[in-house]
């Protein structure tokens, strides 16, 4: 039963989570985006103190890899790498949008609802103006469209919506509500956290899918994105 530290500072909400196997041992969250750097280290220390465990007992460290805020991604990865280098632990990197899609799936499961096989999940991270970072996944998290930047308009997802229903989520999905009214569009209020990262991190750990400590970099999609600088 692996003990994992999970770090998410990719978007406006930051969180850290300690998990053992499929059980969340502790979760600490912050909504102050400007303070992600000052939040992470004290939050990790408190998690370990509250659990009665030490960092040396970790089996791996997981972090959201991007896309997201440039500064937030650097903070998260630098923290994760520092722990892994110091303690010789493996690093797990999970795409932010995949973690967001997992939160939608988890919300449906918690409500005893099943996402139809023909329904896709589309998480969105708010970027400048009408732009978002997004991707498309099946209900089993198979990637249909890789993470990319997209400027939303009336034709967005039109071809996909002919064949599939789509559940949109995340901070960017509000931009779509007023311009796409297809009956196959659905909107989710699910919010992701490091607890959803933990689910995917466990899967990666079980197949030894680890990142290269020396060469791994965040997935920016576009350089220097910061949702605080919206025009």
C-alpha positions as a printed Julia matrix, in Angstrom:
231×3 Matrix{Float64}:
   0.0    0.0     0.0
   2.01   2.98   -1.26
   2.15   6.21    0.74
   1.93   9.15   -1.68
   2.27  12.89   -1.24
   0.14  14.71   -3.83
   0.71  18.38   -4.71
  -1.58  20.53   -6.85
  -0.76  24.22   -7.42
  -1.66  24.42  -11.11
  -4.78  26.58  -10.88
  -6.42  29.13   -8.6
  -7.05  26.49   -5.9
  -4.01  24.81   -4.38
  -4.06  21.65   -2.3
  -1.83  18.97   -0.87
  -2.95  15.49    0.01
  -1.46  12.48    1.75
  -2.83   9.15    0.58
  -2.18   5.51    1.32
  -3.39   3.18   -1.38
  -6.96   4.44   -2.12
  -7.43   6.19    1.23
  -6.94   9.93    1.72
  -5.17  10.42    5.05
  -5.3   14.2     4.95
  -6.09  17.11    2.62
  -5.26  20.81    3.0
  -6.53  23.41    0.51
  -5.98  27.09   -0.25
  -7.93  29.49   -2.48
  -5.35  32.29   -2.38
  -3.58  31.93   -5.72
  -0.99  34.62   -5.05
   0.15  32.67   -1.98
   0.66  29.21   -3.48
   4.42  29.43   -2.85
   3.97  30.25    0.84
   1.16  27.72    1.24
   2.79  24.52    0.02
   5.65  23.85    2.43
   3.73  24.62    5.67
   0.78  22.57    4.38
   3.03  19.57    3.73
   4.59  19.89    7.18
   1.15  20.0     8.81
  -0.04  16.98    6.81
   2.91  14.92    7.98
   2.59  16.09   11.59
  -1.14  15.37   11.71
  -0.63  11.91   10.23
   2.25  11.01   12.54
   4.3   10.06    9.48
   7.53  11.41    8.03
   8.6   12.31    4.5
  11.13   9.48    4.56
   8.21   7.03    4.68
   6.81   8.26    1.36
   6.88   5.88   -1.58
   6.53   8.66   -4.19
   5.54  12.29   -4.73
   2.9   13.26   -7.3
   2.29  16.7    -8.8
  -0.05  18.23  -11.37
   2.1   18.78  -14.44
   0.07  21.43  -16.25
  -1.39  23.19  -18.03
  -2.15  26.01  -15.62
  -0.59  29.06  -14.06
   3.08  29.35  -15.0
   4.07  30.36  -11.47
   1.84  27.75   -9.86
   3.27  24.96  -11.99
   6.83  25.98  -11.14
   6.02  26.09   -7.43
   4.47  22.63   -7.43
   7.12  20.92   -9.5
  10.01  22.57   -7.66
   8.56  21.41   -4.34
   7.98  17.87   -5.58
  11.42  17.63   -7.17
  13.11  18.95   -4.05
  11.56  16.25   -1.89
  12.3   13.54   -4.45
  15.94  14.59   -4.88
  16.55  14.89   -1.14
  14.95  11.56   -0.24
  15.58   9.58   -3.43
  11.87   9.1    -4.1
  10.2    8.65   -7.52
   8.29  11.55   -9.08
   4.83  11.17  -10.64
   3.49  13.88  -12.97
  -0.2   13.93  -13.97
  -1.83  16.26  -16.49
  -3.95  18.92  -14.75
  -6.85  18.48  -17.17
  -6.9   14.75  -16.53
  -7.12  15.41  -12.8
 -10.02  17.81  -13.46
 -11.79  15.17  -15.56
 -11.3   12.67  -12.73
 -13.09  15.09  -10.37
 -16.15  15.03  -12.66
 -16.1   11.23  -12.78
 -15.68  11.03   -8.98
 -18.59  13.42   -8.43
 -20.86  11.24  -10.56
 -19.72   8.13   -8.7
 -20.38   9.81   -5.35
 -23.92  10.59   -6.53
 -24.36   7.0    -7.74
 -24.59   8.19  -11.34
 -22.91   6.57  -14.31
 -21.53   8.61  -17.19
 -22.84   7.22  -20.48
 -20.26   5.57  -22.72
 -21.09   8.06  -25.46
 -20.47  11.04  -23.18
 -17.15  12.86  -23.11
 -15.65  14.94  -20.31
 -14.15  18.33  -21.21
 -12.3   20.16  -18.4
 -11.42  23.8   -19.05
  -8.92  26.13  -17.4
  -9.72  29.82  -17.82
  -7.11  31.78  -19.79
  -7.21  35.29  -21.24
 -10.31  36.71  -22.9
 -12.25  33.84  -24.54
  -9.34  31.41  -24.43
  -9.17  28.23  -22.36
  -6.84  25.29  -21.9
  -8.82  22.15  -22.55
  -8.84  18.49  -23.57
 -11.4   15.76  -24.2
 -11.64  12.44  -22.35
 -13.96   9.47  -22.24
 -15.6    8.46  -18.97
 -12.68   6.03  -18.55
 -10.16   8.85  -19.05
  -9.04   7.76  -22.49
  -7.7   10.87  -24.21
  -9.74  11.94  -27.25
  -8.13  15.36  -27.7
  -4.77  16.23  -26.17
  -4.4   19.34  -23.99
  -4.4   22.5   -26.09
  -5.27  26.19  -26.03
  -8.62  27.08  -27.6
 -10.38  30.38  -28.29
 -14.07  29.67  -27.76
 -16.75  30.64  -30.28
 -20.15  29.45  -31.5
 -18.56  26.65  -33.55
 -16.52  25.26  -30.67
 -17.11  21.49  -30.29
 -19.85  21.6   -32.94
 -18.54  18.57  -34.83
 -18.03  16.55  -31.65
 -21.46  17.44  -30.27
 -23.12  15.88  -33.3
 -21.92  12.47  -32.11
 -21.41  12.88  -28.36
 -22.75  14.53  -25.27
 -20.07  16.54  -23.48
 -19.77  17.42  -19.8
 -17.86  20.7   -19.44
 -16.18  21.62  -16.16
 -13.53  23.81  -14.62
 -12.93  27.55  -14.33
 -13.19  28.06  -18.09
 -16.52  26.36  -18.76
 -18.54  29.46  -17.81
 -17.29  31.17  -20.98
 -18.97  28.49  -23.04
 -22.41  28.65  -21.43
 -23.58  31.71  -23.27
 -22.4   30.79  -26.75
 -22.98  27.04  -27.14
 -26.56  25.89  -26.5
 -26.58  22.43  -28.06
 -28.76  19.96  -26.16
 -25.77  17.63  -25.87
 -23.9   20.14  -23.67
 -23.87  19.62  -19.9
 -22.05  21.62  -17.23
 -20.5   20.27  -14.05
 -19.73  22.12  -10.81
 -17.06  19.57   -9.83
 -13.9   21.09   -8.36
 -10.67  19.15   -8.49
  -8.14  18.8    -5.69
  -5.05  16.83   -4.8
  -7.41  14.03   -3.67
  -8.31  13.47   -7.33
  -4.64  13.64   -8.24
  -4.08  10.87   -5.68
  -6.42   8.52   -7.59
  -4.42   8.88  -10.79
  -1.07   8.93   -9.01
  -1.81   5.53   -7.48
  -2.49   4.12  -10.94
   0.83   5.49  -12.21
   2.67   4.16   -9.18
   1.25   0.67   -9.69
   2.74   0.5   -13.2
   5.94   2.36  -12.21
   5.14   5.29  -14.5
   7.61   7.79  -13.08
   8.92  11.07  -14.45
  12.59  11.82  -15.07
  13.74  13.99  -12.17
  16.48  15.7   -14.12
  14.59  16.55  -17.31
  10.88  16.74  -16.46
   9.25  20.12  -17.08
   5.68  21.41  -16.66
   3.25  21.21  -19.56
   2.64  24.9   -20.21
   0.7   24.62  -23.52
   1.35  28.37  -23.79
   4.19  30.06  -21.94
   3.59  32.38  -19.01
  -0.15  31.82  -18.62
  -1.47  33.45  -15.44
  -5.23  33.76  -14.87
  -4.58  36.78  -12.64
  -3.52  38.71  -15.75
  -6.77  38.38  -17.66
  -7.47  41.23  -20.04
